[in-house]
């Protein structure tokens, strides 16, 4: 499961060219291209999600061969693969010198995803450029209960008037263990580093992580689970004393919305129940099919604490 955590510091002040249908909640906000130190033409910007659903977006850019006039479309995903509501993700195309542009970047395809937001990394950094490379420097700590694989830190680069002038990625971390802190650096293109004033919208991208569908509980044991819903999940853990999954939850829809959890069925009469903010949530639905327990309930507006009891049928 791909997840992405966005921590946005300052996303205002963009001078933008917009390439999207006005009624769409997903906007491509591109900046004037620049020629990088490697001679390639860089097309950069952000994609903003103003809707109520997380989305995955692939961008397209039409280019023309200078020698033959051949027109083709190149494709790039956004740096953060899941863009949550009211958040953004940077992007970047690097076009070889033998090609020229034919128009600006556009949304090639997008899809809504029911991917919960997990707080998996805590980022610590200054948004000011550091050193001769004018880099984004900081530390990332894995605060989740699982090891994270193929992690990168992303950001937008700005000059003094707020205009975005580059999109950057850190080095790839093949694995960040639970509780581990790593140092990262994201380097902007040398061609624009003299104009850098600050970085914004530090973001992480975590590769496909099957481990995020399992929760370790010690002694080599784990709980398999699957969550679905347009929600933020925090402090997700298993409490052995009460045989419960415990976590904070907030729905992205200000009016609240649905959420579901699937876990393996351990016995025919498994006593699964939902506690919301310390009280039995009688409106929750618990169904079993002989293999899986499915828990469905409505998440009211604002932040809540959830306890789902009877996970392993051991209490």
N, C-alpha and C positions, 0 to 999 in steps of 0.2 A: 504494500500500500504506500503510495507516495504522499508525503505530507510536507507542508511548508508552514513555517511560523514567520509572521511578519511583525516587526517592531518598527513602526514609522515614527521618525523624529520630527521631520519637517518636510511636508510634501507640497507646500504652497509655493507660489511665486513662479510657476513655470510659464515661459513664453512658448506657446505651443502651436503646432499645426495639427489639426484634427482630421483623421481619416477614418470615419465611421458613420453609419447612419445615425441621424440625430436622435431617433427614438430608441436606439439600442442602449442598454445599460453598460455595455462594454465599449470603451473608447480607446483608440490608438492615438497617442499624443506624441508626435514625432518632432524632432529638432532638425535644424539645417545640418546636412552631412558635413563631415570633415575628413581630410586626408590624413591618415595616421603615419607614424614613423616608418612603417613598413611599405608605404605607398598605396595601401588599400583605402578605398573610400568607405568610411564608417557611417552607417545610418543607425541612429540611436533614438531612444525615447522610452516611454512607459506605456503600459496598458492599465487602464483604471477600470475597476469593477464597481459600478454604482448600483448594482442590483442586490437581490436578497439571497442569491445562491452562489456557492463557490463554483468557479469555472476553470477549465483548462483551455488554453488558447494557443493556436498555431498561427503565425503571421506569414504573409507572403510579400515578396517584393519583385516587381518586374524589372528586368535588366536587358540591355541590348548589346550584342557583340559589336565592337567598334569596326572590325574588319568585314563582317558579313551582313550585319544588320539583323541577325537572328535574335528573336525575342524569346526569353525564357523566364520562368518564375522560380526564384529560390525561396526556400522555406526555413523558418526558424521558430522554435518554441520560445515563450517568454522564459526569462532566467529562473523565476519561481514557477514551478509547473502547475500549482494550484493557486489561484488568486481568490482570496476570500472577500466577502462583501465589504465595501468601503475601504478596500486596500488596492495597492498597485504592485506591479512587477516590472522591472526594467527589461529591455531587450536590446539586441545589437546585431546588425548585419555587417559583414566585412566583404566588400565587393572588389574583386581583382581589377587592376588597372586596365585590362583589356576589355572591360565591360563598362557601360554607362547606365545611368538610371532612366527608367521610364515610369515616372510617377513616384508616389510615396508608399510606405508600408501599409498593409491592410490586413484585416482579419480574414485568414484563409478558411479557418473553421474553428468552432468552439463548441464546448459541451458543458452542461451543468453536471456537477458531481456531488454525491452525498457523502463527502469526505469530512468527518469531524476535524476541527482544529485542535491539535494536541500541543501543549506547551512542552516541547522536547529539549530545547536549548535556551540557556540564558546567555545573552550577549552583553559584553562589557567593552565599551570603546568610546573614543572621542570622535565627533564628526568632523574634526579639523584634520587637514592633511599633515602627514608626518614625514620628515626626512627629505633627502634629495629626490626620492621617487614620488613624493607627494601622495603617499599611500594611505589607505584606510587600515589602521592597525588596531587589533583588539584581542579579546579572549572569548572563547565560547565554552560553556559548561553544559554537559549532558545532565539535565535534571529529570530525565524520564527513567522509568524502571527497566528499560531495555537498551541494548547496544544499538547505536545508529550507524548506518553504512552509507558511504558515498555522499558525504556532506560538503556543501560549499556555502560560503557567505557571499551575499550579493548586495549591491548598492548603486545608487545614482550619484553622479558627480555634478557639481554646480559651480558656476562663477558667481561673482558678487551680486549681480542683479537677479539671481535665482534661476537663471536659465540652465537647464541640464546640458552638459557638454560631453558626457561619456556615461557608459554603463560598465560596471566592473564585477568580476568574480574573484574570490580568493582561490588559494590552492585547494585541491580536492583532498578530503580526509577519507581514506578508505573505511575507517571505523573510529568511532568515539565511544569508549566504554561508558557504562553507567557511572555517573559521578566524576568522570574525567574532565579536566579542563585543558583546552588546547589553545595555542596562539595562532592567529590568522593574519594574513596580509592580502589586501586586494589592490593591485597596481593599475593606475590609469594609463592611458596611452601617453608616451612621452611628448607627443606633438601638442598636447593641450595642457600639460601639467603646470605651465606657468600661469594659467588662467584659473586654476582651481582655488575655490574659496572654502567649500565644505562638501560633505557627503550627506545624503539623506536616505531614508527608507531602507535601513539595513534589514536584510531578509535572509532566511536560510532556505536551502533546498536539500531535501533528504531523498536519496534514491529509493527504489522499491525496497521496502522493508517488511518482509514477512514476519519479522520479530515483533512488529507493532500490532500483530494480531494474537500475540501470546504475552502473558504476564508471568514472569518468574516469581515463585513463592518460596524458594529455598530448597535445599537438598535435591537439586536437579529436577524439581517438579515445576510445572507451569499450568496456567489456565488458558485455554484457547477461547477467543471471543471475536465477535464482529459487531461493530457499531455502525449505525446509519442515521444521519440527521445533519441538518445545517446548524451545527452547534459548536461552541468552544468547550473543550474538555480540559480540566486542570486537576492536579494532585491525584492522579489516577493510581489506585493501589488496592491491594487485597488485605483485608483484616482477618487474620486467622481466628481470633477470639470469637468473632461473631459470624464467621464464614460469609463474609460480605465483600463485594466490590464497592469501593467508596470513591467518589469523585465530585468535583464541582462542575456545574453545567450552566451554560447560558445560550439561549437560542439567538441566532442572528436576526430573526424577524422580531422587531420590537413588540409585536403582539403575541409572541410565543409561537410554538409549533411542535410537530411530532418528532419523536426520537425512538429508536429501537435498538435492542441489544440481543444478540444470539450467543448462547453458550451450550456446551454439550449437556445432554440430559444424563444424569447420573443414576436416577432411579425413577420408577413409575410415579411415585407420590412425592417427588422432590418439592419441598416446601419453599418455593421462591416467592418473595414479596418485595415490594418497593417502599422505601421510606424516603419521603421528601421533606427536607428541613425538619427532621426529627419526628415526623408524624407519618403513620401508615397512609400510603397513597392508594385509596380504594378505587380510584378511577383507572389505575394501571391495569393493563391486560397481560396475563401470563398464559401462554399456550405451549403444549408439548406434543411432539409427533412421534415419540419413541426414540428419536436420535438427538433432537435439538429442543432447547427451551428458548422461546422467543418472548421477549418482554417489550411491550409497547406502552408509551405514555406521552401525554402532552406536557411540554415544558412551558410553564407560565413565564411571563415577562421577567426580566432582570436575572440576577445571579441566584443559584440555588445549590444546596448540598444534597447529593443523592447517595443512598445506601441500598444496594440490592442484595438481599439476604438469601441464603440457601444455595450458594453457588456450587459447592462441592458436596452438599448434603452431609456435612460432618458436625455441625453444631448441635 
